[in-house]
Amino acid sequence: MAEPSGPSTTTIKRLFAHSGNRCAFPRCKTAMIQSETVIGEICHVAAGSPNGPRYDANQTPAQRHSYDNLILLCPTHHAVVDDDWETYSVQRLLKMKAEHEAAAGTMAEADAATGAQLLLSVNQAGGIAAHTIHTVNVHVLPPERVPQAVPVSAGMTFFPTGEALANAGFPGGQGFTFDTTRFAYLRLLSPSNQQRVGLPRVLEVFKQGRVRPLSENWIPAAIDRNRHGAIVYIQAKSHQIANFTQAFVTGELWGMNNGLFQFPQPKICTLSAVAMEKLYVTALPNYLLVAAEAFSLPMPYSVEFGIKGIEHARISFPHYPAGRVVGPIYDEAFRRTYSLSERTPEAVTELLRRYFNEFYGELVGAKRADVFTDDFVAAHDLPPR
């Protein structure tokens, strides 16, 4: 029998059932799953790979991914326990887990099954993937296999709707939130990284202005610290964020933007293909530069593109002599995850082309080579057709 490469569905179901849907860190009230947003992380007590925190070479693969060696934590406390290996020993984490589960009790079977399915459907913040991803070639991984019972958009945000991601003035004086109804996002992390970048380094890099918000244009942006790490953002209006980039203490970067859509009618929106492409063409090289040179994260990188709130939307393309609008889209969201093993211009261009072609082809049946011209992509610095 093959050795397990990760926790089983049964194990995660049991783990979630005894968690009370709460982080196991003492006095933390953070919910692991909030509506359809996955906040919690599946953490190994003794690391699942060499050089990780509290790694035990005597454990078998089955023991490493067993219920007894797993604990559910929020991103903040996951970072806390992994940054201080000596304070948060195996014995202390097991005691923490036991006390938490004793107080939480056991949830209903149906709720436990739903929670486990959500946890298994997304990459956990900080680089842990609870499901298996098989490499297709040196650059690209296949689409995520999300169970049918789980919305495609599950796990597209790292925070609950309405959370203040930044504040102006005194703490809590003016909280800035991000509208999660419709947005595009970009996520980059180093799954092989075992050493956390740490909050001091993350804040230093942000204060140096090296991280850009997820925007096609570079304009002055505000910087703040939040419970997830550091954020650089552009304000849309009072108390609202137009776009931002969040960095976690692991070095993971996660950007979101909700300025790509136009709404000519209720329940109908138009997405500009050019604006979307320029967004990713501008942001991805910056993320790669920060990850490699500022955070010193090893490759390969996991690069995740996604968009939510696109059901009934149409995509507008430049098409001479007039524009062309294609749609509607019948999917509520779209996401793809790729592996990038080198950050040469050629590799980055090929990854972007792959995503754009899959996006148009699978959502509206359009071929990128038919809706763009060579002159147009060259004039706008977009990947070749």
C-alpha positions in Angstrom: 0.0 0.0 0.0 1.3 3.4 -1.0 2.3 5.8 1.9 0.0 8.8 2.3 1.3 12.1 1.0 -1.2 14.2 3.0 -4.1 13.9 5.5 -7.1 11.9 4.4 -10.6 13.2 4.1 -11.6 11.1 7.1 -8.8 12.5 9.2 -9.7 16.1 8.3 -13.4 15.5 9.0 -12.5 14.2 12.4 -10.1 17.1 13.1 -12.7 19.6 12.1 -15.5 17.9 14.0 -13.6 18.2 17.3 -12.4 21.8 16.7 -15.7 23.5 17.4 -14.8 25.5 14.2 -12.3 27.5 16.2 -8.6 28.0 16.3 -7.0 25.7 18.9 -4.7 28.4 20.2 -5.7 29.4 23.8 -8.3 32.2 23.9 -8.3 32.6 20.1 -11.9 32.9 18.8 -11.1 32.9 15.1 -13.5 30.7 13.2 -11.8 28.1 10.9 -14.6 28.5 8.3 -16.7 31.7 8.0 -19.6 31.2 5.6 -17.8 29.9 2.5 -14.4 31.5 3.4 -11.7 29.2 4.7 -9.6 30.9 7.4 -8.1 27.9 9.2 -5.0 26.1 8.4 -4.2 22.3 8.7 -1.0 22.3 10.7 1.4 19.5 11.5 2.5 19.2 15.1 5.7 17.6 14.0 6.6 18.9 10.6 5.5 17.0 7.5 8.8 17.5 5.8 12.5 17.7 6.8 13.8 21.0 8.2 10.3 22.0 9.2 9.3 23.0 12.7 9.5 20.1 15.2 10.3 17.5 12.5 10.6 13.9 13.7 12.7 11.7 11.5 11.4 8.6 13.3 7.8 9.2 12.2 6.4 7.2 9.3 4.4 9.1 6.5 1.2 7.7 8.0 2.1 9.0 11.4 3.0 12.5 10.1 -0.4 12.9 8.4 -2.4 11.3 11.1 -5.1 12.9 13.3 -2.7 12.8 16.3 -0.2 14.9 14.5 -2.5 17.6 13.2 -4.0 20.7 14.7 -6.3 23.5 13.3 -5.0 27.0 13.7 -5.7 30.5 12.3 -2.9 31.9 10.1 -1.7 34.2 12.9 -1.2 31.5 15.4 0.2 29.0 12.8 3.0 31.6 12.3 3.4 32.0 16.1 3.9 28.3 16.8 6.2 27.7 13.9 8.4 30.8 14.5 9.1 29.7 18.0 9.9 26.0 17.9 11.3 25.8 21.4 8.4 27.4 23.2 5.8 25.6 21.2 7.1 22.1 21.4 5.3 18.9 20.3 4.2 18.3 23.9 2.8 21.8 24.3 0.9 21.7 21.0 -0.6 18.3 21.9 -1.7 19.6 25.2 -3.1 22.7 23.6 -5.1 20.5 21.1 -6.4 18.2 23.8 -7.6 21.0 26.0 -9.2 22.8 23.1 -11.1 19.7 21.8 -12.2 18.8 25.3 -13.9 22.2 25.6 -15.2 22.3 22.1 -17.0 18.9 22.1 -18.1 17.3 18.8 -20.1 19.0 16.1 -22.9 17.4 14.0 -21.9 14.9 11.3 -23.2 17.0 8.4 -21.4 20.2 9.6 -18.2 18.2 10.1 -18.4 16.8 6.6 -19.0 20.2 5.0 -16.1 21.8 7.0 -13.7 19.0 6.0 -14.6 19.3 2.4 -14.0 23.1 2.4 -10.6 22.6 4.2 -9.6 20.0 1.6 -10.6 22.1 -1.4 -8.2 25.0 -1.0 -4.5 25.7 -0.6 -3.9 26.7 3.0 -2.4 30.1 3.7 1.3 29.6 4.3 1.8 27.0 1.7 0.2 23.8 3.0 -2.0 22.0 0.3 -4.4 19.6 1.9 -5.3 18.1 -1.5 -2.9 16.5 -4.0 -1.6 18.5 -7.1 0.1 16.5 -9.9 2.7 18.1 -12.0 1.9 18.2 -15.8 5.2 19.8 -16.9 7.9 22.0 -15.7 5.7 25.1 -15.6 2.1 24.3 -15.2 -0.2 22.4 -12.8 -3.7 21.3 -13.8 -6.8 23.1 -12.4 -7.8 22.6 -8.8 -10.2 19.7 -8.4 -12.9 21.3 -6.2 -15.6 18.9 -5.0 -19.0 19.6 -6.7 -20.7 20.3 -3.4 -18.2 23.2 -2.7 -18.5 26.5 -4.6 -15.6 27.2 -6.9 -15.2 30.5 -5.1 -14.5 28.7 -1.7 -11.2 29.8 -0.3 -10.7 32.8 -2.7 -10.3 35.1 0.3 -8.3 34.8 3.4 -10.6 37.0 5.5 -14.3 37.1 6.4 -16.5 39.5 4.6 -16.5 42.9 6.3 -13.2 42.6 8.1 -11.2 45.8 8.4 -7.9 45.0 6.6 -6.5 48.5 7.3 -7.1 51.4 9.6 -6.5 55.1 9.4 -5.9 57.3 12.5 -6.0 55.7 15.9 -6.5 51.8 16.0 -10.0 51.1 14.8 -10.7 54.8 14.1 -11.5 54.3 10.4 -11.5 50.7 9.2 -11.1 50.0 5.5 -12.8 46.9 4.1 -12.8 45.2 0.7 -15.9 44.2 -1.2 -15.8 40.5 -1.8 -18.8 40.4 -4.2 -16.8 40.6 -7.4 -13.0 40.7 -7.6 -9.9 39.3 -9.4 -7.0 38.0 -7.3 -3.4 36.8 -7.6 -1.7 34.6 -5.1 2.0 33.6 -5.0 3.7 31.4 -2.5 6.7 29.0 -2.1 5.3 25.6 -1.1 8.8 24.2 -0.5 9.7 27.0 1.9 10.1 25.8 5.5 11.6 29.0 7.0 9.2 31.8 7.7 10.2 35.2 6.4 8.9 36.7 9.7 6.8 39.9 10.4 9.8 42.3 10.9 11.2 41.5 7.4 7.8 41.7 5.8 7.1 45.1 7.3 10.6 46.3 6.3 10.1 45.3 2.6 6.6 47.0 2.6 8.0 50.2 4.1 10.7 50.3 1.4 7.9 50.5 -1.2 8.9 47.3 -2.9 5.5 45.7 -2.9 2.8 47.0 -5.3 -1.0 46.7 -4.9 -2.7 44.4 -7.4 -3.3 47.2 -9.9 -2.4 47.8 -13.5 -1.2 51.3 -12.7 1.5 52.3 -10.2 0.2 55.1 -8.0 1.0 56.1 -4.4 -0.5 53.6 -1.9 -1.0 53.3 1.8 0.8 50.7 4.0 -0.6 49.2 7.2 -0.2 46.2 9.5 -3.1 43.9 10.2 -3.7 40.5 11.9 -2.5 38.7 8.8 0.7 40.5 8.3 1.3 43.7 6.2 -0.9 45.3 3.5 -0.4 47.9 0.8 -3.6 49.3 -0.6 -5.3 52.0 -2.7 -8.5 53.6 -1.3 -11.6 53.6 -3.5 -13.9 55.7 -1.4 -14.6 56.3 2.3 -13.9 53.0 4.2 -13.4 51.0 1.0 -10.3 49.5 -0.6 -10.1 49.4 -4.4 -7.1 47.0 -4.6 -4.4 45.7 -2.4 -1.5 43.3 -1.8 -1.3 41.4 1.5 1.9 39.6 2.7 1.8 36.9 5.3 4.8 36.1 7.6 5.5 33.1 5.4 6.3 35.5 2.5 3.1 34.5 0.7 1.6 37.4 -1.4 -2.1 37.7 -2.0 -3.5 40.6 -4.1 -7.1 41.5 -4.8 -8.8 44.0 -7.1 -12.5 44.8 -7.7 -12.1 47.6 -10.2 -12.2 45.6 -13.4 -16.0 45.5 -13.7 -18.6 47.8 -15.2 -22.3 47.4 -14.4 -24.6 48.7 -17.2 -27.6 46.8 -15.8 -28.5 45.0 -12.6 -27.1 41.5 -12.4 -25.1 42.1 -15.6 -21.5 43.3 -15.6 -18.8 43.7 -18.3 -15.2 42.6 -17.7 -12.5 44.2 -19.9 -10.1 41.6 -21.2 -7.4 44.2 -21.7 -7.7 45.6 -18.2 -7.6 42.1 -16.7 -4.5 41.1 -18.7 -2.7 44.3 -17.9 -3.5 43.8 -14.2 -1.7 40.4 -14.1 1.1 41.4 -16.6 2.0 44.3 -14.3 1.6 42.6 -10.9 3.1 39.1 -11.4 6.7 40.3 -12.2 6.6 42.5 -9.0 5.4 39.6 -6.9 8.1 37.4 -8.3 10.8 40.0 -7.7 9.7 40.5 -4.1 9.5 36.7 -3.4 12.9 35.9 -4.9 15.0 39.0 -4.0 13.3 40.6 -1.0 12.1 37.5 0.8 14.7 35.0 -0.6 12.0 32.3 -1.1 13.1 29.2 -3.0 11.5 28.1 -6.3 9.3 26.6 -7.6 6.5 29.0 -6.8 2.8 28.3 -6.8 0.9 31.0 -8.7 -2.8 31.1 -8.4 -5.1 33.3 -10.5 -8.8 33.7 -9.9 -11.9 35.8 -10.3 -15.2 35.7 -8.5 -18.7 37.2 -9.2 -18.6 36.6 -13.0 -21.9 34.8 -13.5 -24.0 36.6 -16.1 -21.0 38.8 -16.9 -19.7 39.4 -20.5 -16.2 39.9 -21.6 -15.3 42.9 -23.8 -12.5 42.5 -26.3 -10.8 45.0 -28.7 -12.0 44.1 -32.2 -11.5 46.4 -35.1 -13.2 48.4 -36.4 -15.5 48.2 -33.3 -15.4 46.5 -29.9 -16.7 43.0 -29.3 -18.6 41.7 -26.3 -18.8 38.0 -25.7 -21.0 36.1 -23.1 -22.8 35.7 -20.9 -20.6 33.6 -18.5 -22.5 30.8 -16.6 -19.8 30.2 -14.0 -19.8 32.0 -10.7 -16.0 32.0 -10.4 -12.9 30.8 -12.2 -9.5 29.8 -10.7 -6.2 28.2 -11.9 -3.1 27.2 -10.0 0.3 26.8 -11.8 3.8 26.0 -10.8 6.6 28.3 -11.9 10.1 26.9 -11.7 12.0 29.9 -13.1 11.3 33.6 -13.4 12.7 34.3 -16.8 10.6 36.6 -19.0 9.9 33.7 -21.3 8.6 31.5 -18.5 6.4 34.3 -17.0 5.0 35.1 -20.4 4.1 31.5 -21.2 2.4 31.1 -17.8 0.3 34.3 -18.4 -0.6 33.1 -21.9 -1.7 29.8 -20.6 -4.0 31.4 -18.0 -5.5 33.9 -20.4 -6.2 31.2 -23.1 -7.9 28.9 -20.5 -9.9 31.8 -19.1 -11.4 32.9 -22.4 -11.7 29.4 -23.8 -13.5 27.8 -20.9 -15.7 30.7 -19.9 -17.0 32.0 -23.3 -15.4 29.7 -25.9 -13.3 32.5 -27.3 -9.8 32.0 -28.7 -7.3 34.7 -27.7 -5.6 34.5 -31.1 -8.9 35.5 -32.7 -9.8 38.4 -30.5 -6.4 40.1 -30.3 -4.1 41.2 -33.1 -0.3 41.2 -33.0 -0.2 45.0 -33.3 -2.6 45.4 -30.4 -0.8 43.1 -27.9 2.6 44.7 -28.9 1.2 48.2 -28.3 -0.2 47.3 -24.9 2.8 45.1 -23.8 0.7 42.0 -23.5 1.8 38.4 -24.1 1.9 37.4 -27.7 -1.2 35.7 -29.1 
